[in-house]
Amino acid sequence: MTQPRNVDLPGALLTLLVSLFWGANSVAIKLALFDIPPLRLAWVRFIVGGVIILGWTAATGRLGTLAVRPNAWRPLGVLGLLFAAQIGTMNVATALTSAAHAAVLLNSYVVYTVVLAHFMIPGDRLTPARMAGVLIGFAGVVILFVRQPDDGATSLGGDLLMCVSAFLLAERTVYLARAVHHIEPAPLLVSQAAIGTAIFLVISALTEPEPTRWTLRLVTSIGYQGIVVAGFNFILNLWLLKRYRPSTLVTFLLTQPVFGVLTAALFAGDQLTLDLLLASVAVALGIGLTSRTSRAERARRV
């Protein structure tokens, strides 16, 4: 098996592409919400993403790994509920705030992840560098709350709900990091999509009477979220992690909130204010610092 190596130019460019696609996902959601209610968008996106994941599972000969052992049902259920709660709050929050705010606040989940991992994953310690990253990342979040624009594009409630979504994403990330050691990736991914689809089909049918307008904008957005983000990005990210050391990829992935803000300005008409740029840079720096591994930790892993 090839040993992971430091990132080279092709790896750096591909990682930036992954970061761009992830960063722009909030913009795709915001544009889709002009034509479809948020919870209905969630289950439609789950179905598209689930089909892509199943196709990838079949194409790579992993269909046999979909069999679920009896002791795996509980963690799969917990992950499915966390996934549904996180996506639901994200979509509703995006409807209430701007795409740029959504991109910055959601990407702050890395900061929450580090704090949760300190208490939930043995050996994943909150080092001084990571603590500095937590404080800087939270400073970026605070910047967005201190000055709420009065143009109606954002709301305090929407931003607070997005922070809840970011926390749920961090909780799911930590739980997934523990579950992946004894459950195959395929059932982890498929179960989340299946549970999320079932939950939002019911809730949306009961609470969202608005009709769906099947515009080119909506079809493009759903295709982007399901095929590009849930499909292509997932597969490419696995490919990168197999070939390069995660510690060398982090620097390029911290561009996600910056890409989110820029694409929101280009495609969603969000204002590119100084506060927004400072917040995205602060969150990016927080991601970088909290993702660093100390020399002592690296020495223990060699």
C-alpha positions in Angstrom: 0.0 0.0 0.0 1.3 3.4 -0.9 2.3 5.5 2.1 0.7 9.0 2.3 3.1 11.8 1.3 3.3 15.5 1.5 1.0 17.4 -0.9 2.4 18.2 -4.3 1.1 20.7 -6.9 -1.6 18.4 -8.4 -2.8 17.5 -4.9 -2.9 21.1 -3.8 -4.9 22.2 -6.8 -7.4 19.3 -6.3 -7.7 20.1 -2.6 -8.5 23.7 -3.5 -11.1 22.5 -5.9 -12.7 20.4 -3.1 -12.6 23.4 -0.8 -14.2 25.6 -3.5 -17.1 23.2 -4.0 -17.7 22.8 -0.3 -17.5 26.5 0.3 -20.0 27.3 -2.4 -22.5 24.7 -1.1 -24.3 27.3 1.1 -24.8 29.5 -2.0 -26.3 26.5 -3.9 -28.7 26.0 -1.0 -29.7 29.6 -0.8 -30.5 29.8 -4.5 -32.6 26.6 -4.3 -34.7 28.0 -1.5 -36.2 30.5 -3.9 -38.0 27.6 -5.5 -38.5 24.9 -2.8 -39.1 24.9 1.0 -36.0 24.0 3.1 -37.1 20.6 4.5 -38.3 19.4 1.1 -35.0 20.4 -0.4 -33.3 18.3 2.3 -35.0 15.0 1.3 -34.7 15.7 -2.4 -30.9 16.3 -1.9 -30.7 13.1 0.3 -32.2 11.0 -2.5 -29.8 12.3 -5.1 -26.8 12.0 -2.8 -27.9 8.5 -1.7 -28.1 7.3 -5.3 -24.6 8.7 -6.0 -23.2 6.9 -2.9 -24.9 3.6 -3.8 -23.5 4.0 -7.3 -20.0 4.5 -5.9 -20.5 1.6 -3.6 -21.4 -0.7 -6.5 -18.7 0.6 -8.8 -16.0 -0.1 -6.2 -17.3 -3.5 -5.2 -18.4 -2.5 -1.8 -22.0 -3.6 -2.0 -21.2 -6.5 0.4 -20.2 -4.1 3.1 -23.8 -2.7 3.3 -24.8 -5.6 5.5 -25.3 -4.2 9.0 -24.2 -6.1 12.1 -26.7 -6.2 15.0 -24.5 -4.1 17.3 -24.2 -1.4 14.6 -27.9 -0.4 14.4 -27.7 2.0 17.4 -24.8 4.1 16.2 -26.3 4.2 12.7 -29.5 5.4 14.1 -27.8 8.1 16.2 -25.8 9.2 13.2 -28.9 9.4 11.0 -30.7 11.5 13.5 -27.8 13.8 13.9 -27.4 14.1 10.2 -31.1 14.9 9.8 -31.0 17.5 12.6 -27.9 19.2 11.2 -29.1 19.4 7.6 -32.6 20.5 8.6 -31.3 23.4 10.8 -28.8 24.3 8.1 -31.4 24.6 5.4 -33.9 26.5 7.6 -31.1 28.8 8.8 -29.9 29.5 5.2 -33.4 30.6 4.4 -33.2 33.1 7.2 -29.8 34.5 6.6 -27.4 35.4 3.8 -25.4 32.8 1.9 -22.2 34.4 3.0 -23.1 34.3 6.7 -24.2 30.7 6.3 -20.9 29.8 4.7 -18.8 31.4 7.4 -20.9 30.2 10.4 -21.2 26.6 9.1 -17.5 26.2 8.5 -16.8 27.2 12.1 -17.9 23.6 12.9 -14.2 22.7 13.0 -13.7 24.9 16.0 -16.6 23.1 17.9 -15.2 19.7 16.7 -11.8 20.3 18.4 -13.5 21.1 21.7 -15.8 18.1 21.5 -13.0 15.8 20.5 -11.0 16.8 23.6 -13.7 15.3 25.8 -15.0 12.5 23.6 -12.0 11.0 21.8 -9.1 9.6 23.9 -5.8 11.2 23.1 -7.2 14.1 21.0 -6.1 16.8 23.3 -6.8 20.6 23.2 -3.3 21.9 22.8 -2.3 25.6 23.2 -2.2 26.0 19.4 -5.7 24.5 19.1 -7.0 26.6 21.9 -5.7 29.7 20.1 -7.5 28.5 17.0 -10.7 28.0 18.9 -10.6 31.6 20.2 -9.7 33.1 16.8 -12.5 31.1 15.1 -15.0 32.2 17.7 -13.8 35.8 17.2 -14.8 35.4 13.5 -18.3 34.2 14.6 -18.7 37.1 17.0 -17.8 39.6 14.3 -20.9 38.5 12.3 -23.2 38.9 15.4 -21.8 42.3 16.5 -22.9 44.1 13.3 -26.1 42.7 11.7 -26.8 44.5 8.4 -30.1 46.3 8.2 -30.8 45.3 4.6 -33.0 42.3 5.6 -30.6 39.8 4.0 -29.7 38.3 7.4 -31.3 37.8 10.8 -30.0 37.1 14.2 -32.3 34.1 14.5 -30.9 32.7 11.2 -27.3 33.2 12.3 -28.0 31.6 15.7 -29.7 28.6 14.1 -26.7 28.2 11.8 -24.4 28.1 14.8 -26.6 25.3 16.1 -26.2 23.5 12.8 -22.4 23.9 13.0 -22.4 22.5 16.5 -24.5 19.5 15.3 -22.1 19.0 12.4 -19.2 19.0 14.9 -21.0 16.4 17.1 -21.7 14.2 14.0 -18.1 14.5 12.9 -16.8 13.3 16.3 -19.4 10.5 16.5 -18.5 9.4 13.0 -14.8 9.4 13.8 -15.5 6.9 16.6 -18.0 4.8 14.6 -15.8 4.5 11.5 -13.4 2.2 13.4 -15.9 -0.6 13.7 -18.5 0.1 10.9 -17.8 0.2 7.2 -18.0 3.6 5.4 -20.8 2.5 3.0 -23.5 1.7 5.7 -22.5 4.8 7.6 -23.2 7.0 4.5 -26.3 5.2 3.2 -28.0 5.0 6.6 -27.7 8.7 7.1 -29.2 9.4 3.7 -32.0 6.9 4.3 -33.0 8.1 7.8 -32.8 11.7 6.7 -35.0 11.1 3.7 -37.7 9.3 5.8 -37.7 12.0 8.4 -38.0 14.9 6.1 -40.5 13.3 3.8 -42.9 13.1 6.7 -42.1 16.5 8.3 -42.2 18.3 4.9 -45.5 16.8 3.9 -47.1 18.0 7.2 -45.6 21.5 7.4 -44.7 22.7 3.9 -47.7 23.3 1.7 -45.9 25.6 -0.7 -45.5 24.2 -4.2 -42.1 23.4 -5.7 -41.2 25.4 -8.8 -39.0 23.2 -11.0 -36.8 25.9 -12.5 -33.5 25.5 -14.1 -32.0 27.2 -11.0 -33.5 24.6 -8.7 -32.4 21.6 -10.9 -28.9 23.0 -11.1 -28.7 23.6 -7.4 -30.0 20.1 -6.5 -27.6 18.6 -9.0 -24.7 20.5 -7.5 -25.6 19.5 -3.9 -26.2 15.9 -4.7 -23.8 15.1 -7.6 -20.9 17.5 -7.0 -20.8 17.9 -3.2 -22.2 14.5 -2.0 -20.8 12.6 -4.9 -17.7 14.0 -6.6 -16.3 15.8 -3.6 -16.7 12.7 -1.4 -14.9 10.4 -3.8 -12.2 13.0 -4.5 -11.7 13.6 -0.8 -11.2 9.9 -0.2 -8.7 9.8 -3.1 -6.7 12.7 -1.6 -6.7 11.2 1.9 -5.3 7.9 0.6 -2.4 9.7 -1.1 -1.5 12.7 1.0 -1.0 13.3 4.7 -4.1 15.1 6.1 -1.9 17.6 7.9 -0.6 18.8 4.6 -4.1 19.1 3.1 -5.5 21.3 5.9 -3.8 24.5 4.8 -5.7 24.4 1.5 -9.0 23.3 3.1 -9.1 26.3 5.4 -10.1 28.4 2.3 -13.7 27.1 2.5 -15.2 30.1 4.3 -13.3 32.5 2.0 -14.6 30.7 -1.1 -18.1 30.7 0.4 -18.1 34.4 0.9 -16.7 35.1 -2.6 -19.2 32.8 -4.4 -22.0 34.4 -2.3 -21.0 37.8 -3.6 -20.7 36.5 -7.2 -23.8 34.4 -7.5 -26.2 35.4 -4.6 -25.6 39.1 -4.7 -24.3 39.3 -1.1 -22.4 42.5 -0.1 -18.7 41.9 0.3 -18.2 44.0 3.5 -15.1 44.3 5.6 -16.8 42.6 8.5 -17.6 39.6 6.4 -14.1 39.3 5.0 -12.6 39.6 8.5 -15.0 37.0 9.9 -14.2 34.5 7.1 -10.4 35.1 7.5 -10.7 34.6 11.3 -12.7 31.4 10.9 -10.1 30.2 8.3 -7.2 30.9 10.7 -9.1 29.1 13.5 -9.6 26.1 11.2 -5.9 26.1 10.4 -4.7 26.3 14.0 -7.2 23.8 15.4 -6.3 21.3 12.7 -2.6 21.4 13.6 -1.0 18.3 15.2 1.7 19.0 17.8 5.2 17.6 17.4 4.7 15.4 20.4 1.5 13.9 18.9 3.2 13.3 15.5 6.1 11.6 17.3 3.7 9.3 19.1 2.1 8.3 15.8 5.3 7.5 14.0 
